[in-house]
Amino acid sequence: MSDSAKTPRHWIRESPLWVGAGPLLIFLLVAAVDLTLAETFTSEGKAFVSSLLGGVWLWMVVVLFLIAMGMAISPLGSLRLGGPEAKPSLKFFDWCAVLICTLLAGGGVFWSAAEPLTHFQSPAPHFQGIEGSSAAAVDPALAVSFLHWGFLAWALVATTVTITFSILERRGEPLRPRTLLVPLLPKAMVEGPIGALADGLSVVAAIAGTVGPLGFLSLQLSNAAGKLPWLRDTAGMQSLVVLLLTAVFATSTVSGIQKGIKWLSELNVWLTLAMASGLLLLGPGLFLIQHFVSGFATYLTHLPQMALNRTSANEGWVNGWTVFYWGWFLGYAPLMGLFTAGVSRGRTIRELVLAVAILCPLVTNIWFTLLGGTGMALELDTAGAISGPLAAEGHAGALLAILQQLPISGVFILVGLVLVVLFMCTSADSMSYAAAMVVSGRQEPPAALRLFWALIIGSLTLVLLRIGSGADSIDALQAFIVIAAVPVTPLVLATLWSAPRLAWKELSRINTQSQ
């Protein structure tokens, strides 16, 4: 065997790198030359994708959730990921903490305050006749938020994809997005250009999904900085925040300190629990408890309608909200599935589905009730207390507007901003590392490659924030996320068939061996 055959190719020669980086670098170049053209591409691209695939995504997410639940309650639920002899490497609490912090990411911190308030002021078309900013609008607002961050969303990110990866890895396949094609295509095609295309475009989708939260939270932090007497919330401040956050998670990524993810996740959870307790004790605690129960009942009652009802009358709203979220989580699915498969070895399919599709959504829904519900209670008590800042500053101002109204507001604001930074850095660090792993095919990818993806994330965020300001910036971030999700749709769609099929074959094989 020649030396060249023995030595792995340098990462810069790997096809997935250029398949993934190529479109992103082209977009950055176009934006540098003609920002208007980049803006046109994102806005028109999102409209086209939403119209073409919106209905497919709605049904796919529902069917995927039902398949995952069916596997969990069937005999397949006893199948242990990684094989019968595999043991969990994390305690159940630690495992759930890592899942919540990595999969929820910083987007949940941003939208937990902004989304319920938005639906409270302008009720979703699924709830016709409800007057905005009224007591009757509270439960529908929570129900819609629960839809977008509940059972369906979490199942999409890491159930059937994770199961497929886990079983195929046990058969000797690499943990790369192309592995999802193994049950569908000949081996030669998977290992060739089609496989490289699957890897590269999955990286694009995951990077886009990470750019979104970084942009959202940069707007949020810039808004907070603008409250200080010597600073202003400007485009320059937003860019500075992006640069600082990029520097933090890029340094972490390059260092390769993966043990820190567990520690940061646990810190995130404990800080979140502390803030949740403070909101219950010092905020409208009884209001929050009552409306979590009634809002959740509204969510379950109207779930089929909210998840699948897309008509010409409500298409614009559905595309702007539900389709955006499904595209966002869909884009994350291949790389998040890889991550979840890695940390879930030793867990059964039943445990995986219970944690990812039931427990994590419930925790998320509680978090949305605490922050968003507090904002709605404050607005009902004093009209304009929250809606005023929201109208003036957009979604980015929602979190601070709520926390400023509470006792010991300084403590709440400090904890909230720390959570913003920790959630974002944990997620961006993980995605930079995962993207480098996919491209290089190595469990320990080169530091230069990790740094490359971290800088790509930061650069894209800067460009998309420049496309507009305020709400327009958020629109640009959302559009980019939706467009990037298109190529990975077939990969995730395939797991609806391959996950139960592979699990059944694996369970039959294990049962045969044990007899």
FIPARO-237189 format. One record per residue (C-alpha): z, y, x; residue in one letter. Coordinates in steps of 0.02 Angstrom, whole numbers, padded with zeros to 5 digits, always signed. Each point is the difference from the previous one (the first is absolute). Layout:
ZYXA/...
***
This chain:
+00000+00000+00000M/-00046+00171+00066S/+00125+00139+00030D/-00080+00103-00135S/+00031-00138-00124A/+00181-00012+00049K/+00035+00185-00005T/+00013+00083-00171P/-00123+00140-00031R/+00063+00176+00020H/+00051+00072-00168W/-00129+00137+00011I/-00137-00133-00010R/+00068-00079-00159E/-00117+00016-00150S/+00138+00034-00129P/+00051+00154+00099L/-00167+00084-00023W/-00025-00063-00177V/+00167+00079-00043G/+00001+00152+00112A/-00185+00042-00023G/+00008+00065-00180P/+00163+00093+00035L/-00069+00084+00157L/-00161+00047-00092I/+00103+00078-00140F/+00101+00099+00128L/-00161+00059+00084L/-00077+00052-00165V/+00158+00094-00047A/+00000+00090+00167A/-00181+00055-00024V/-00002+00031-00188D/+00165-00007-00095L/-00088+00034-00165T/-00107-00156+00021L/+00157-00104+00033A/+00079+00072-00156E/-00155-00042-00103T/+00001-00178+00066F/+00182-00030-00048T/-00008+00078-00173S/-00166-00075-00054E/+00039-00165+00084G/+00162-00019-00096K/-00086+00039-00165A/-00136-00128+00034F/+00121-00137+00055V/+00118+00031-00146S/-00143-00012-00124S/-00074-00156+00081L/+00156-00101+00040L/+00139+00077-00103G/-00014-00126-00141G/-00012-00146+00122V/+00159+00056+00090W/+00097+00016-00163L/-00036-00179-00052W/+00015-00070+00176M/+00177+00067+00023V/+00059-00073-00166V/-00077-00170+00034V/+00070-00003+00176L/+00176+00033-00064F/-00016-00139-00130L/-00063-00123+00132I/+00144+00044+00117A/+00128-00023-00138M/-00081-00162-00054G/+00011-00067+00177M/+00183+00051+00012A/+00057-00089-00158I/-00109-00154+00030S/+00036-00141+00125P/-00099+00103+00126L/+00149+00118+00007G/+00097-00125+00107S/-00131+00004+00139L/+00076+00073+00158R/-00105+00127+00095L/-00024-00059+00178G/+00031-00183-00042G/+00146-00105-00064P/+00093+00017+00165E/-00015+00190+00010A/+00161+00102-00009K/+00015+00184-00048P/+00023+00115+00149S/+00083+00136-00105L/+00143-00001-00123K/-00053+00028-00180F/+00065+00180-00003F/-00082+00041+00167D/-00162-00080-00057W/-00004+00100-00162C/+00044+00159+00097A/-00147-00025+00117V/-00117-00035-00146L/+00056+00152-00099I/-00006+00122+00145C/-00167-00060+00069T/-00092-00029-00163L/+00073+00148-00096L/-00024+00115+00150A/+00015+00186-00014G/-00110+00013-00154G/+00144-00059-00108G/+00110+00142+00063V/-00132+00130-00040F/-00054-00065-00171W/+00173-00052-00061S/+00037+00183-00031A/-00174+00065-00039A/-00076-00132-00114E/+00132-00016-00138P/+00009+00190-00011L/-00188+00015-00013T/-00010-00127-00142H/+00151+00083-00081F/-00090+00168-00007Q/-00168-00076-00049S/+00024-00170-00085P/-00128-00134+00039A/-00135-00029-00132P/+00079-00170-00036H/+00138+00096-00089F/-00093+00115-00119Q/+00104+00116-00106G/+00141+00016+00128I/+00041+00182+00036E/+00007+00042+00184G/+00165+00055+00079S/+00097-00067-00149S/+00137-00132-00011A/-00128-00117-00078A/-00109+00012+00156A/+00131-00072+00119V/-00023-00186-00035D/-00192+00006-00003P/+00003+00094+00166A/+00110-00134+00078L/-00104-00140-00078A/-00161+00063+00079V/+00086+00020+00168S/+00067-00178-00015F/-00177-00061-00033L/-00066+00077+00161H/+00148-00055+00107W/+00056-00156-00091G/-00041-00184-00018F/-00189+00013+00006L/-00006+00116+00150A/+00117-00102+00108W/-00083-00165-00045A/-00168+00072+00053L/+00063+00046+00174V/+00081-00161+00058A/-00001-00156-00110T/-00163-00097-00009T/-00061+00079+00163V/+00162-00048+00089T/-00005-00178-00067I/-00181-00023+00055T/+00037+00065+00175F/+00157-00108+00019S/-00085-00163-00048I/-00155+00032+00105L/+00105+00050+00150E/+00090-00167-00012R/-00172-00081+00010R/-00032+00089+00165G/-00094+00152-00062E/+00038+00170+00079P/+00096+00134-00093L/-00149+00116-00022R/-00082+00063-00160P/-00154-00108+00032R/+00110-00153-00031T/-00006+00041-00187L/-00184-00049+00007L/+00034-00175+00070V/+00009-00085-00172P/-00163+00084-00051L/-00119+00001+00148L/-00054-00116+00142P/+00104+00014+00158K/-00146+00070+00100A/-00019+00146-00121M/+00186+00038+00001V/+00002+00003+00190E/-00158+00105+00009G/-00051+00174-00058P/+00065-00025-00178I/+00173-00037+00068G/-00006+00152+00114A/-00054+00104-00150L/+00146-00065-00104A/+00124+00040+00139D/-00068+00172+00037G/-00015+00059-00180L/+00174-00065-00041S/+00065+00108+00141V/-00093+00150-00073V/+00081-00029-00170A/+00175-00019+00074A/-00020+00154+00109I/-00057+00099-00153A/+00150-00065-00096G/+00114+00062+00139T/-00085+00169+00014V/+00045+00032-00182G/+00190-00012+00018P/-00005+00095+00165L/-00094+00140-00087G/+00111-00002-00155F/+00161+00005+00101L/-00066+00131+00121S/-00029+00112-00151L/+00177-00039-00057Q/+00079+00038+00170L/-00102+00158+00019S/+00059+00056-00170N/+00180-00029+00054A/-00027+00095+00162A/-00071+00145-00100G/+00169+00024-00083K/+00074+00055+00166L/+00001+00190+00022P/-00096-00002+00165W/-00135-00126-00052L/-00142-00006-00128R/-00086-00145-00088D/-00176+00029+00065T/-00147-00106+00052A/+00056+00024+00179G/+00175-00063-00041M/-00074-00152-00088Q/-00105-00039+00153S/+00150+00022+00115L/+00101-00124-00104V/-00143-00126+00008V/-00007+00018+00189L/+00188-00022+00019L/+00006-00154-00112L/-00152-00073+00090T/+00086+00026+00166A/+00155-00091-00062V/-00083-00155-00070F/-00131-00005+00139A/+00139-00007+00129T/+00087-00138-00097S/-00163-00097-00018T/-00043+00012+00184V/+00174-00056+00051S/-00025-00161-00097G/+00180-00002-00060I/-00021-00110-00152Q/+00185-00040-00015K/+00020+00180-00054G/-00094-00032-00162I/+00142-00110-00064K/+00131+00128+00052W/-00095+00147-00075L/-00030-00097-00160S/+00184-00036-00019E/+00042+00183+00036L/-00127+00053-00132N/+00078-00115-00128V/+00178+00058+00033W/-00050+00183-00005L/-00095-00031-00162T/+00152-00086-00075L/+00109+00146+00054A/-00119+00125-00081M/-00014-00107-00157A/+00189-00005-00015S/+00009+00188+00023G/-00129+00030-00137L/+00095-00112-00120L/+00171+00074+00038L/-00045+00183+00023L/-00156+00008-00107G/-00033-00046-00182P/+00062-00179+00024G/+00013-00051-00183L/-00170+00077-00038F/-00078-00100+00143L/+00077-00166-00053I/-00050+00023-00182Q/-00178+00048+00040H/-00026-00135+00130F/+00036-00127-00138V/-00102+00087-00134S/-00139+00047+00122G/-00012-00178+00062F/-00009-00063-00180A/-00141+00124-00032T/-00087-00061+00157Y/+00007-00183-00053L/-00053+00039-00178T/-00151+00103+00051H/-00045-00095+00160L/-00160-00084-00064P/-00062+00162-00074Q/+00039+00104+00154M/-00071-00130+00121A/-00164-00037-00088L/-00042+00140-00123N/-00141+00100+00080R/-00113+00090-00123T/-00118+00147+00011S/+00140+00109-00069A/+00128-00043+00134N/-00115-00053+00143E/+00030+00158+00101G/+00188-00020-00007W/-00005-00187+00038V/-00116+00028+00149N/+00109+00140+00067G/+00162-00099-00012W/-00008-00188-00029T/-00165-00034+00088V/+00057+00106+00148F/+00159-00102+00017Y/-00089-00167-00015W/-00125+00055+00132G/+00143+00056+00113W/+00097-00162-00012F/-00159-00104+00005L/-00048+00080+00166G/+00171-00041+00071Y/-00004-00182-00058A/-00086-00090+00146P/+00107+00075+00138L/+00159+00005-00105M/-00034-00181-00045G/-00007-00040+00186L/+00164+00089+00030F/+00086-00082-00148T/-00063-00171+00051A/+00077+00027+00171G/+00173+00051-00063V/+00002-00125-00144S/-00013-00163+00097R/+00128-00121-00068G/+00002+00079-00173R/-00069-00093-00150T/-00140+00066-00108I/+00129+00022-00138R/+00110+00106+00114E/-00150+00103+00056L/-00058+00038-00177V/+00179+00033-00059L/+00029+00123+00142A/-00169+00086+00006V/-00053+00000-00183A/+00170+00013-00087I/+00147+00060+00107L/-00092+00130+00105C/-00084+00078-00154P/+00168+00010-00090L/+00078+00089+00149V/-00150+00117+00006T/+00012+00035-00187N/+00186+00041+00017I/-00040+00119+00143W/-00133+00087-00104F/+00123+00017-00144T/+00134+00075+00111L/-00111+00134+00078L/-00127+00031-00137G/+00129-00023-00138G/+00116+00126+00082T/-00142+00125+00004G/-00038-00027-00184M/+00184+00017-00048A/+00013+00164+00097L/-00158+00065-00084E/+00065-00046-00173L/+00163+00091+00036D/-00084+00155+00072T/-00183+00027-00039A/-00093+00051+00157G/+00131-00065+00122A/-00120-00132+00064I/-00165+00042-00085S/+00001+00172+00079G/+00002-00060+00182P/-00118-00141-00047L/-00127+00122-00070A/+00017+00115+00150A/+00003-00128+00139E/-00084-00156-00072G/+00057-00179+00018H/+00067+00033+00175A/+00135+00113-00069G/+00071-00125-00126A/+00127-00088+00112L/+00077+00158+00070L/+00003+00084-00171A/+00105-00145-00068I/+00119-00015+00146L/+00033+00188+00007Q/+00073-00006-00176Q/+00133-00130+00043L/+00178+00021+00066P/+00010-00011+00191I/-00187+00031-00002S/-00003+00023+00188G/+00055-00180+00027V/-00125-00066-00127F/-00143+00098+00079I/+00045-00060+00175L/+00007-00183-00055V/-00161+00019-00099G/-00095+00073+00147L/+00067-00133+00119V/-00060-00133-00123L/-00170+00082-00004V/-00016-00009+00189V/+00071-00176+00018L/-00108-00075-00137F/-00155+00081+00069M/+00029-00048+00181C/+00043-00179-00045T/-00159-00020-00101S/-00116+00089+00122A/+00073-00093+00148D/-00027-00167-00087S/-00178+00041-00053M/-00051+00063+00173S/+00069-00158+00077Y/-00080-00113-00132A/-00169+00085+00019A/+00007-00026+00188A/+00049-00182-00026M/-00148-00031-00117V/-00125+00083+00116V/+00060-00084+00159S/+00046-00168-00075G/+00162+00003+00100R/+00180-00007-00059Q/+00042+00132+00132E/-00148+00121-00004P/-00030+00121+00145P/+00099+00162-00005A/-00159+00104+00016A/-00071-00082-00157L/+00161+00031-00096R/-00004+00182+00054L/-00183+00014-00051F/+00037-00049-00181W/+00153+00112-00007A/-00106+00148+00054L/-00136-00046-00125I/+00130+00004-00140I/+00062+00171+00055G/-00176+00072+00022S/-00061-00058-00170L/+00154+00075-00083T/-00032+00168+00082L/-00180+00000-00059V/+00039-00050-00179L/+00136+00133-00014L/-00127+00128+00060R/-00123-00046-00136I/+00109+00090-00127G/+00172+00071-00026S/+00141-00055-00114G/-00065-00108-00140A/-00173-00001+00078D/+00070-00078+00158S/+00080-00138-00103I/-00166-00028-00089D/-00089-00021+00166A/+00130-00125+00061L/-00015-00099-00161Q/-00189+00000+00006A/-00004-00066+00178F/+00119-00141-00046I/-00104-00055-00150V/-00164-00001+00097I/+00073-00102+00143A/+00064-00134-00119A/-00174-00052-00057V/-00045-00119+00143P/+00161-00101-00012V/-00016-00031-00187T/-00095-00166+00025P/+00132-00060+00125L/+00144+00026-00120V/-00100-00059-00150L/-00032-00165+00089A/+00187-00035+00013T/+00013-00016-00189L/-00091-00164+00021W/+00046-00053+00177S/+00189+00027-00008A/+00039-00125-00141P/-00133-00120+00061R/+00066-00002+00179L/+00180-00011-00059A/-00039-00148-00111W/-00088-00092+00142K/+00143+00039+00119E/+00132-00061-00122L/-00098-00159-00035S/-00017-00033+00186R/+00186+00024+00030I/+00046-00112-00147N/-00118-00135+00063T/+00076+00006+00175Q/+00177-00012-00068S/-00036-00158-00100Q/
***
